[in-house]
């Protein structure tokens, strides 16, 4: 079983774009969503797909199980997603030994930009780039799960500014 250990921040400005090493277009949705667990379907660049189960909430660390699935299966599962299908472009931005993933949302969440960094241990202390804004680690409203499944309930409570 893999562990996901990450911190998440809102993003200020556009200066991060000069350090982008790669980008991918993602579509993702949830076929199961509970308070402390979820089952996500993700299609990456319309070429590959993964099914991901995550268990845990409100901490830096969660259990994570991921499996490759056929894109055609993922497309069918997304048609049955709870709430909305998230559309975003993910940019990989290296910074002082860590790789930040900056998600620029399209569709229903257009204008929202969130950066996250995955760590090896909760004790890791990644240097924070100047373009980061307010930390939203542990704020469920900014999780992809909530952005997809609780969109109608909470969309007015989200801040798109850092």
C-alpha positions in Angstrom: 0.0 0.0 0.0 1.3 3.4 -0.9 1.1 6.5 1.3 0.2 9.9 0.0 1.9 12.7 2.0 1.3 16.1 0.6 0.9 19.8 1.3 -1.4 22.0 -0.7 -1.5 25.8 -1.3 -3.3 28.4 -3.3 -1.1 30.1 -5.9 -0.3 33.8 -6.4 0.5 35.2 -9.8 2.1 33.5 -12.8 5.8 33.5 -12.0 5.8 29.8 -11.5 5.2 29.3 -15.2 8.8 30.1 -16.1 10.0 27.0 -14.3 7.5 24.5 -15.8 9.1 21.2 -16.9 6.0 19.5 -18.2 2.2 19.6 -18.4 -0.7 17.2 -18.7 -4.5 17.6 -19.2 -6.6 15.7 -16.7 -10.2 14.8 -16.4 -11.3 13.2 -13.2 -14.4 12.3 -11.3 -15.5 10.2 -8.4 -17.6 7.1 -8.4 -17.6 6.8 -4.6 -17.2 9.5 -2.1 -17.4 9.1 1.7 -16.1 11.3 4.5 -12.8 9.4 4.9 -12.5 7.6 1.5 -13.0 7.9 -2.2 -12.7 6.1 -5.5 -11.5 8.4 -8.3 -11.2 7.9 -12.0 -8.7 10.0 -13.9 -7.9 10.3 -17.6 -4.5 11.8 -18.5 -4.0 13.4 -21.8 -6.8 11.3 -23.3 -4.2 8.4 -23.5 -4.1 6.7 -20.1 -6.4 6.1 -17.2 -6.2 5.2 -13.5 -8.5 4.2 -10.8 -7.5 5.4 -7.4 -8.8 4.6 -4.0 -7.8 6.9 -1.1 -8.5 6.4 2.6 -8.0 9.0 5.2 -9.0 12.7 5.7 -7.8 15.8 7.4 -4.1 14.8 7.7 -1.0 15.1 5.6 -1.0 11.3 5.0 -3.5 9.0 3.4 -3.5 5.4 2.1 -3.6 5.3 -1.6 -4.1 2.5 -4.1 -3.8 3.1 -7.8 -4.4 0.9 -10.8 -4.2 1.4 -14.6 -7.5 0.8 -16.4 -8.5 1.0 -20.1 -9.4 4.6 -21.2 -12.7 3.3 -22.5 -13.6 2.0 -19.0 -12.6 5.3 -17.5 -14.8 7.2 -19.9 -17.8 5.1 -19.1 -17.1 5.4 -15.3 -16.9 9.2 -15.7 -20.3 9.3 -17.3 -21.5 7.9 -13.9 -19.5 10.2 -11.7 -20.9 11.8 -8.6 -21.2 15.6 -9.0 -19.1 17.1 -11.8 -16.0 15.9 -13.7 -13.0 18.1 -12.9 -11.0 19.5 -15.8 -7.6 20.9 -15.2 -4.1 21.2 -16.6 -1.3 20.0 -14.3 2.1 21.6 -14.5 5.2 20.1 -12.9 7.4 22.7 -11.4 10.7 21.7 -9.8 11.9 23.9 -6.9 14.9 23.2 -4.6 14.8 19.4 -4.7 11.0 19.0 -4.7 8.5 18.9 -7.6 5.4 21.0 -7.2 2.3 20.1 -9.2 0.3 23.3 -10.1 -3.3 22.6 -11.1 -5.0 25.2 -13.2 -8.7 24.4 -13.2 -11.0 24.8 -16.2 -14.7 24.2 -16.5 -16.8 24.7 -13.4 -13.7 25.8 -11.3 -12.1 28.1 -13.9 -9.8 30.5 -12.1 -8.8 28.2 -9.3 -5.1 27.5 -9.1 -3.7 25.1 -6.5 -0.2 23.8 -6.0 0.7 20.7 -4.1 4.0 19.0 -3.2 4.3 15.3 -2.4 6.7 14.4 0.3 8.5 11.2 1.4 7.7 11.8 5.2 5.6 14.1 7.2 8.8 15.5 8.7 10.0 16.8 5.2 10.1 20.5 5.1 10.1 21.6 1.4 11.2 25.1 0.7 8.2 27.2 -0.2 8.4 29.2 -3.5 7.4 32.9 -3.4 4.5 32.3 -5.7 2.6 30.2 -3.1 -0.3 31.8 -1.3 -2.3 30.6 1.6 -1.9 27.0 2.7 -5.0 24.8 2.3 -3.6 21.5 3.5 -6.3 19.7 5.3 -9.1 22.1 4.2 -11.4 19.5 2.6 -13.1 22.2 0.5 -9.9 22.4 -1.7 -9.6 18.6 -2.1 -10.4 17.3 -5.6 -13.0 15.1 -4.0 -14.9 18.0 -2.6 -14.4 20.1 -5.7 -16.1 17.3 -7.7 -18.7 16.0 -5.3 -19.7 19.0 -3.3 -19.6 21.6 -6.0 -23.2 22.8 -5.7 -23.0 23.0 -1.9 -19.7 24.9 -1.5 -18.8 26.7 -4.7 -19.4 30.1 -3.2 -17.3 29.5 -0.2 -14.1 28.9 -2.1 -11.5 31.6 -2.4 -9.6 31.6 -5.7 -7.1 34.1 -4.4 -4.1 33.4 -2.4 
